[in-house]
């Protein structure tokens, strides 16, 4: 769902690290490697091994109960202590977000749904999600961005 974010960062000249349980990216600007959110320490080691230094951005979209620990182990790899981690929260995790209120070190992206003119709603498209995360990458730490509607 974040392919658009990867594409945009690569187009802007960034080298993108893409940890995955099943890495399959083989294109310029993308370094895909095996890692699993459920093993935060091993994830940190794998990211650090591929980072060639520090990171200038981190996007985290993972399931509970790993989110807090994953964010905590990746944040120290950022080149600046002021660079935020962008945390993406799906609609089913909104209760967790309110329990994990922003502490000023992250940008939180809350995914909702789109209301349609006929009164129905639909899930966000991958493009809408990616566009929102790209927007969030430009926001200061402590920000919260809602994509779509939460009601």
N, C-alpha and C positions, 0 to 999 in steps of 0.2 A: 503493500500500500504506500510505501515511501519511495518508490522508484523515481517519481518526479523530483523528489528532494535530491536523490543521488545524481540524477541527470543534471539538475541545475547547478549543484556544487561542482561537478566535473566541468560543465560548460564555463563556469566562472574561474576555472583554473585550480580548483582544490583537488587534492589527493584524498580519496574517500576510503576509509577503512570500513569494511562490511562484515562484522562477525555474524556467523550463521551456523546452525546445526548441520546444514547441508549447503555449503558454499558452492556456487556455480557461476559467479560473475568472472568473466575473463575479458575485460575491455580496458582500454587505456584510462588511467585515472582512478580505477577501482581496485582495491586490494581486498579480495574476499578470502576469509580463512575460517577454519572450524573453531567455534566457541559456543557456549551455551549459557543463557541468562541464569539458569538454575545453579550454576557454579560460579558465583561472582568473583572469587579469588582467581580462579583459572581464567575467567574472562579478562580480568584486569591484566594478568600476565601475558595473555595472547595479544591484547590490544597494545600493551607496552612494547612487546617484541616486534610488532609491525609498524609502530608509530614513527620510528626514526626521529625520536625527540618527543616534543610535547604536542598536544592536540590544540587546535584553535576553536573547535566546536565539538559538542557531544549531543546527540539526540538519543533519548532513551524511551523506548516503548516496549515495555515488557509486563508480564503478568505479576500480580501479587503472588506470593509474599516476597518476591525478589527485588522489587522496584527500589526500595529504600537502600538496600545493601549494594545493588548494582550502581545506583547513582553515587553512593558514598565512595565506592572503590574507583570509579572513573573520574570523578571531579578532580582529584589531585593530579591527574595527567594533563589537565588543561594548562596552556602556556601562561595564563594569567589567572590569579585567584579571583579576578573580577569577571572572568568569562563565565557566563551561565551555562548550566546543563539545561537543555530543552527536554522537558518531560511531557510525553504525550499520554493523555488519559482518555481511554475509550468510555463510552456512555455507561457501561456496566461498572466502571471503577469510580464513578463520581462520588460515591459515599466515602471511598478510601481517600480521595483527594481532600475532602473536607476534614478528614481525620489527620491528614498530612499537609496542613496548610503551608503555603509557600513561606519559606524562611528567608527570602531575599537572595538566595544563591542560585535559584532555578527560574526558568521561565516555564510556566505551566500552560499546556495547550489542552483544552477540554473539547472533546468531539461530541457534537450533538447530532441533529438530523435537520433536514430541510423541510420546511412547511410548503406545501403546494397550494396553488390557488383554489383547488377544489376541496380544501380542508383536510386532505390526507397528508402524510409525510413520507419521506424516503430517507434511507441512509445516505451519508455523504459519499461522494465519488472519491476515487483514489486521487484524482486531480485536485479536488477541493481540499482534501486532507493535506496533500503535498504543498499546495499553495499556502495553506495556513501555517504549516511548519516552517516554510521558507520565510514567511512574514515573522514568525516567532524568533527565528535566528537573528533578526535585526533588533529585537527588543531588549531592553535592559533587564538584568536580574531582578526578580521580585514581581515581574509582570505576569498577568494571566490573560490568555487569549481564548475566547470561546468561538468555535467554528460551528456555525449552524445555530440551532435552537435547542435549549435544554428542557423545554416544557413539553 
